[in-house]
């Protein structure tokens, strides 16, 4: 995501770009194709609400900046209530086509294993940095790579879901059209079924880590087993919460818990199990997930899995231009910088591409406004966060500077969020206009 966006932004500024991609020659655990911008964990860019949600605001800012990732996402959007979900295969194929057909971009399908000391480079290796490149980064930064473990959720064939038990509905019927309001498939559980499911989940065979390896997870992508270990009710108040849903098969009975599946492709033949990232072994996954009512005969297009994720201690290693302090000709972008999520990663690619282009052309780039969503993120990773406890972060309004005169608390939250987004849209628009002279 980040590398694709960085290449697009720099190329549109008139810079000749060589885009290096090691796949398909060098594969990773999670990727299935050699396409650029492949989505591996989820097909969702999360909320598209640009007035009450920080990630929705980031969508808006990227679109205003001619962002490749966001514009392509809208071209291949799937019904998903208030979320922006895409047909992941069509999306990555379109990203690949747009980049390879750009006159200023050439594609090199070779692995890069060193950090060059000449030329302008952007490294946007994402969570699955190759071992050779990871060692090169470690050697130059002089510090150990930070690491956590990232999990992916399974994908189910739609025609294997028992719709006599399951039903279609978005939570709170979100979405403008009837199709969007029914973008999710819901599988209800009684209390006894939920308790049996938790028991099986806790007892299932799980991926073992290497000796001496400590698993630190990003809270936004916790395996369901880890959530269950925190308390038997955790899942019921998280991805399995039953609120905002009514079972048409039995409207008078409130489900104790609900498992949601979200449409994963335009054909509607694939659905991913929302929030069900897992570290269970494959055989255990099939057994445990088929305990879910409606999935008792489920066929899986892909089972879940877990992989090591790496990121820099950016507050100590990167300057405000996202350059490596020890090697200023090198910028980092994307998840390796310590942002979390497709959107946030692509946003850092957008900034890195523009910053590199400005440096090459000698055209001064105004400072990214801190009160924008992009600015709040880059400020956090390049100095706003506490280096000693630095962990990957999604964009959120907690990263934004307060708006004067607004009251806090839950009652004032809606007005406060709207004030954040109004201010961000103004300063982001001003920043973009300053670059074009408009």
Legacy VTK file of the C-alpha trace (Angstrom):
# vtk DataFile Version 3.0
C-alpha trace
ASCII
DATASET POLYDATA
POINTS 438 float
0.000 0.000 0.000
2.582 2.548 1.110
5.090 1.836 -1.654
2.410 1.950 -4.322
1.110 5.276 -3.034
4.613 6.762 -2.667
5.522 5.812 -6.244
2.261 7.280 -7.553
2.678 10.591 -5.741
6.320 11.036 -6.777
5.616 10.049 -10.394
2.727 12.522 -10.599
5.160 15.225 -9.430
7.258 14.525 -12.529
9.865 12.250 -10.919
11.096 9.123 -12.689
10.463 6.272 -10.260
11.764 2.699 -10.107
9.348 0.614 -8.039
11.010 -2.494 -6.568
8.835 -5.489 -5.670
10.345 -8.827 -4.643
7.143 -10.790 -5.263
6.427 -13.175 -6.911
10.098 -14.162 -7.112
10.436 -13.965 -3.327
7.211 -14.960 -1.590
5.868 -14.145 1.852
3.731 -16.100 4.285
0.634 -13.971 3.780
0.629 -12.848 0.136
-1.067 -14.986 -2.497
-0.156 -13.110 -5.708
2.517 -10.898 -7.208
0.126 -7.965 -7.601
0.924 -4.587 -6.092
-1.233 -3.338 -3.228
-2.437 -6.825 -2.308
-4.663 -6.914 0.772
-3.843 -9.837 3.049
-5.535 -9.305 6.419
-8.912 -7.827 5.539
-10.698 -6.302 2.568
-11.877 -3.290 4.569
-10.490 0.233 4.830
-12.771 0.674 7.854
-15.192 3.561 8.427
-15.832 5.988 5.579
-17.391 8.658 7.812
-15.203 11.748 7.327
-17.052 13.838 9.922
-17.130 11.535 12.957
-14.300 9.067 12.361
-10.559 9.723 12.117
-9.904 7.007 9.511
-12.805 8.310 7.407
-11.162 11.726 7.574
-7.935 10.140 6.350
-9.888 8.672 3.389
-11.102 12.188 2.549
-7.649 13.757 2.785
-6.111 11.092 0.548
-8.800 11.576 -2.089
-8.161 15.328 -2.085
-4.462 14.604 -2.696
-5.204 12.381 -5.726
-4.410 9.278 -3.695
-4.047 6.084 -5.724
-5.163 3.727 -2.963
-8.337 5.584 -2.042
-9.476 6.404 -5.575
-8.970 2.765 -6.599
-10.806 1.586 -3.476
-13.871 3.619 -4.447
-13.714 2.196 -7.973
-13.960 -1.345 -6.551
-16.159 -0.704 -3.530
-18.403 -3.423 -2.121
-21.506 -2.912 0.016
-20.341 -2.846 3.637
-22.658 -0.561 5.570
-20.655 2.412 6.820
-17.306 0.808 5.985
-15.243 1.072 2.810
-14.669 -2.530 1.710
-13.395 -3.645 -1.697
-13.104 -6.631 -3.976
-9.522 -7.327 -2.975
-8.486 -9.167 -6.170
-9.911 -6.545 -8.531
-8.474 -3.799 -6.330
-4.869 -5.055 -6.418
-5.068 -5.811 -10.135
-6.211 -2.231 -10.765
-3.401 -0.833 -8.594
-0.898 -2.876 -10.583
-2.331 -1.727 -13.914
-2.357 1.955 -12.961
1.228 1.898 -11.701
2.746 -0.148 -14.524
1.044 2.006 -17.155
2.294 5.284 -15.654
4.929 6.843 -17.964
7.165 7.859 -15.033
7.185 4.452 -13.293
9.210 1.363 -14.133
8.828 -1.886 -12.202
11.747 -4.016 -11.015
10.821 -7.490 -9.776
13.940 -8.017 -7.688
14.551 -8.196 -3.953
16.425 -5.261 -2.396
18.644 -6.512 0.422
20.703 -3.435 1.340
20.121 0.220 2.184
21.959 2.145 -0.583
24.062 5.169 0.359
23.403 6.961 -2.936
20.198 8.242 -4.536
16.778 8.910 -3.034
15.026 5.814 -1.688
11.749 5.088 0.048
11.502 1.764 1.876
7.889 0.733 2.368
8.365 -2.937 3.097
5.306 -3.314 5.236
4.929 -5.872 8.006
6.697 -8.672 6.128
10.148 -7.170 5.634
12.424 -9.858 4.199
15.051 -11.290 6.579
17.956 -9.924 4.502
16.563 -6.400 4.360
15.531 -6.572 7.998
19.106 -7.379 8.975
20.400 -4.489 6.843
18.014 -2.108 8.618
19.065 -3.444 11.977
22.761 -3.071 11.133
22.371 0.590 10.149
19.991 1.672 12.898
22.180 0.040 15.518
19.161 -1.201 17.407
17.047 -4.329 17.513
13.938 -4.325 15.403
10.781 -4.086 17.395
8.325 -6.830 16.606
4.811 -8.016 17.278
2.679 -10.748 15.782
-0.037 -9.989 13.266
-2.926 -12.360 12.547
-5.259 -12.795 9.573
-8.865 -13.994 9.568
-10.316 -16.920 7.581
-12.449 -16.524 4.442
-15.558 -18.666 3.875
-17.338 -19.609 0.636
-20.746 -17.931 0.750
-22.633 -20.911 -0.658
-21.459 -23.051 2.263
-23.191 -20.812 4.846
-26.526 -22.101 6.140
-28.892 -19.162 5.565
-31.687 -20.981 7.365
-29.769 -20.069 10.517
-27.829 -16.983 9.400
-29.215 -13.720 7.996
-28.039 -10.616 6.140
-27.926 -7.296 7.995
-25.420 -4.535 8.759
-25.238 -3.525 12.391
-27.872 -0.847 13.062
-28.824 -1.179 9.363
-25.985 1.145 8.376
-25.735 2.026 4.698
-27.712 4.160 2.296
-29.025 1.340 0.097
-30.778 -1.885 0.995
-27.786 -3.763 -0.433
-25.403 -1.941 1.924
-27.723 -2.535 4.861
-27.418 -6.264 4.186
-23.684 -6.336 3.484
-22.936 -8.659 6.406
-24.000 -12.212 7.159
-24.780 -12.837 10.834
-24.578 -16.119 12.726
-26.362 -16.108 16.125
-25.332 -17.985 19.236
-27.239 -18.920 22.357
-25.496 -18.644 25.702
-24.754 -22.371 25.803
-23.368 -22.310 22.255
-21.173 -19.328 23.112
-19.793 -20.978 26.247
-19.013 -24.182 24.317
-17.334 -22.141 21.604
-15.125 -20.333 24.152
-14.168 -23.668 25.736
-13.145 -25.089 22.341
-11.301 -21.911 21.419
-9.218 -21.964 24.587
-8.443 -25.682 24.269
-7.529 -25.672 20.544
-4.025 -26.347 19.219
-2.284 -23.067 18.485
0.850 -21.874 16.747
3.895 -22.203 18.969
6.581 -19.533 19.025
10.293 -20.128 18.862
12.222 -20.517 22.103
12.934 -17.128 23.636
10.419 -15.394 21.361
7.833 -13.262 23.140
4.527 -12.565 21.429
3.501 -8.908 21.589
0.275 -8.226 19.724
-1.157 -5.021 18.322
-4.438 -4.469 20.183
-6.335 -3.642 16.981
-5.592 -7.051 15.475
-5.613 -9.454 18.421
-6.115 -13.160 17.753
-9.509 -14.221 19.065
-7.828 -16.759 21.374
-5.880 -13.965 23.077
-9.090 -11.961 23.528
-10.831 -15.031 24.981
-7.953 -15.567 27.405
-8.573 -12.070 28.783
-12.037 -13.099 29.938
-14.934 -15.239 28.765
-17.081 -12.182 28.018
-14.408 -10.310 26.017
-15.484 -11.626 22.611
-19.159 -11.028 23.383
-18.351 -7.362 23.949
-15.963 -7.226 20.989
-16.276 -8.821 17.531
-19.162 -11.068 18.673
-21.338 -8.350 20.227
-25.033 -8.901 19.424
-26.184 -5.256 19.555
-27.844 -3.557 16.586
-28.942 -6.835 14.997
-32.318 -8.606 14.794
-32.607 -12.212 13.666
-35.534 -12.418 11.182
-35.737 -16.184 11.774
-36.566 -15.513 15.449
-37.104 -11.761 15.973
-38.385 -12.130 19.539
-35.225 -13.847 20.788
-32.092 -11.792 21.395
-28.907 -13.654 20.484
-26.344 -14.007 23.257
-23.542 -13.423 20.733
-23.308 -12.922 16.966
-20.509 -13.776 14.543
-20.426 -11.441 11.535
-19.030 -12.208 8.082
-18.294 -9.405 5.627
-18.470 -9.666 1.850
-14.958 -10.071 0.430
-15.403 -9.885 -3.360
-17.690 -8.272 -5.926
-19.318 -11.581 -6.841
-20.404 -12.080 -3.259
-18.968 -15.597 -3.277
-16.460 -15.006 -0.456
-16.970 -13.692 3.086
-14.360 -13.079 5.766
-15.142 -13.636 9.442
-14.958 -10.184 10.994
-12.490 -9.822 13.865
-11.565 -13.531 13.784
-7.818 -13.217 13.348
-6.413 -16.408 14.734
-3.279 -18.315 15.684
-5.041 -21.699 15.806
-3.546 -24.467 13.690
-5.441 -25.234 10.494
-7.152 -28.438 11.653
-8.313 -26.792 14.861
-9.682 -23.802 12.970
-11.979 -25.944 10.851
-13.319 -27.787 13.890
-13.831 -24.736 16.088
-15.294 -22.409 13.456
-17.795 -25.045 12.337
-19.266 -24.855 15.845
-20.706 -21.469 14.826
-24.396 -21.830 13.869
-24.645 -21.355 10.114
-21.039 -22.432 9.551
-21.460 -26.080 10.505
-20.826 -27.089 6.860
-18.524 -24.155 6.015
-15.907 -24.457 3.296
-12.884 -22.209 3.690
-11.244 -20.391 0.800
-8.461 -19.427 3.207
-7.819 -20.272 6.821
-6.388 -17.742 9.229
-2.789 -17.474 10.299
-0.228 -15.512 12.244
3.060 -13.947 11.201
5.834 -11.837 12.624
5.526 -8.109 12.027
8.349 -5.592 12.310
8.489 -1.846 12.758
11.018 0.857 13.546
11.283 2.886 16.706
10.478 5.871 14.517
10.570 8.610 17.197
14.285 7.936 17.634
15.244 6.832 14.112
13.306 9.098 11.713
13.297 12.876 11.264
10.187 14.933 10.514
10.695 14.283 6.781
10.539 10.509 7.447
14.242 10.214 6.641
16.516 7.815 8.475
18.706 10.024 10.651
21.703 7.762 10.081
21.179 7.719 6.282
19.190 10.823 5.139
18.919 9.636 1.530
16.541 6.941 2.786
12.933 7.450 3.805
10.635 4.905 5.366
6.889 4.734 4.824
3.981 2.530 5.755
3.548 0.041 8.532
7.276 -0.333 9.133
7.206 3.227 10.538
4.830 2.251 13.338
1.438 3.141 11.894
-1.147 0.385 11.795
-3.673 -0.355 9.063
-3.981 -0.188 5.302
-5.157 3.426 5.271
-2.553 4.741 7.674
0.223 2.899 5.824
-0.844 4.295 2.456
-1.129 7.785 3.968
2.495 7.676 5.100
3.419 6.541 1.578
1.571 9.560 0.195
3.605 11.905 2.379
6.918 10.151 1.729
6.385 10.298 -2.044
5.614 14.006 -1.947
8.510 14.759 0.390
11.004 12.866 -1.774
9.761 14.576 -4.930
10.065 18.013 -3.321
13.617 17.294 -2.200
14.639 16.086 -5.653
13.086 19.036 -7.502
14.203 21.605 -4.956
10.643 22.874 -4.563
10.032 23.557 -0.855
7.199 21.493 0.629
5.214 23.234 3.371
5.183 21.455 6.709
2.384 18.917 6.919
-0.284 20.595 9.074
-0.411 18.864 12.436
-4.168 19.427 12.688
-4.818 17.227 9.628
-5.156 13.451 9.982
-1.914 12.973 8.021
-0.185 15.529 10.229
-1.422 13.971 13.456
-0.030 10.594 12.389
3.362 11.798 11.181
3.778 13.956 14.274
3.038 10.918 16.445
5.565 8.604 14.793
8.374 11.157 14.365
8.394 12.675 17.815
4.978 12.890 19.439
5.049 9.348 20.832
7.076 8.198 23.804
10.032 6.312 22.313
10.420 3.914 25.247
6.886 2.580 24.887
6.372 3.129 21.151
3.866 0.720 19.607
1.961 0.661 16.272
-0.948 3.096 16.213
-4.114 3.514 14.157
-5.218 7.064 13.410
-7.585 8.301 16.116
-8.795 11.603 17.504
-6.613 11.123 20.565
-3.667 12.101 18.341
-5.278 15.460 17.481
-4.627 18.716 19.301
-7.702 19.899 21.233
-10.033 22.451 19.689
-10.361 25.479 21.953
-13.711 26.127 23.594
-15.147 22.638 23.246
-16.337 20.651 26.245
-15.142 17.112 26.817
-17.088 14.050 27.885
-19.368 11.708 25.981
-22.099 14.311 25.418
-19.730 16.645 23.657
-17.940 13.976 21.661
-19.976 14.351 18.453
-19.408 18.114 18.335
-15.745 17.663 19.207
-15.156 15.138 16.426
-16.932 17.362 13.921
-14.726 20.274 15.005
-11.615 18.128 14.498
-12.678 17.122 11.003
-13.767 20.626 9.962
-10.421 22.029 11.090
-8.498 19.202 9.413
-10.270 19.649 6.090
-9.504 23.358 6.102
-5.783 23.029 6.862
-5.355 20.050 4.514
-6.970 21.959 1.679
-4.719 24.943 2.396
-1.657 22.669 2.375
-2.551 21.151 -0.987
-3.298 24.555 -2.526
0.055 25.893 -1.319
1.779 23.217 -3.418
-0.102 24.051 -6.586
-0.173 27.821 -6.209
-3.957 27.781 -6.594
LINES 1 439
438 0 1 2 3 4 5 6 7 8 9 10 11 12 13 14 15 16 17 18 19 20 21 22 23 24 25 26 27 28 29 30 31 32 33 34 35 36 37 38 39 40 41 42 43 44 45 46 47 48 49 50 51 52 53 54 55 56 57 58 59 60 61 62 63 64 65 66 67 68 69 70 71 72 73 74 75 76 77 78 79 80 81 82 83 84 85 86 87 88 89 90 91 92 93 94 95 96 97 98 99 100 101 102 103 104 105 106 107 108 109 110 111 112 113 114 115 116 117 118 119 120 121 122 123 124 125 126 127 128 129 130 131 132 133 134 135 136 137 138 139 140 141 142 143 144 145 146 147 148 149 150 151 152 153 154 155 156 157 158 159 160 161 162 163 164 165 166 167 168 169 170 171 172 173 174 175 176 177 178 179 180 181 182 183 184 185 186 187 188 189 190 191 192 193 194 195 196 197 198 199 200 201 202 203 204 205 206 207 208 209 210 211 212 213 214 215 216 217 218 219 220 221 222 223 224 225 226 227 228 229 230 231 232 233 234 235 236 237 238 239 240 241 242 243 244 245 246 247 248 249 250 251 252 253 254 255 256 257 258 259 260 261 262 263 264 265 266 267 268 269 270 271 272 273 274 275 276 277 278 279 280 281 282 283 284 285 286 287 288 289 290 291 292 293 294 295 296 297 298 299 300 301 302 303 304 305 306 307 308 309 310 311 312 313 314 315 316 317 318 319 320 321 322 323 324 325 326 327 328 329 330 331 332 333 334 335 336 337 338 339 340 341 342 343 344 345 346 347 348 349 350 351 352 353 354 355 356 357 358 359 360 361 362 363 364 365 366 367 368 369 370 371 372 373 374 375 376 377 378 379 380 381 382 383 384 385 386 387 388 389 390 391 392 393 394 395 396 397 398 399 400 401 402 403 404 405 406 407 408 409 410 411 412 413 414 415 416 417 418 419 420 421 422 423 424 425 426 427 428 429 430 431 432 433 434 435 436 437
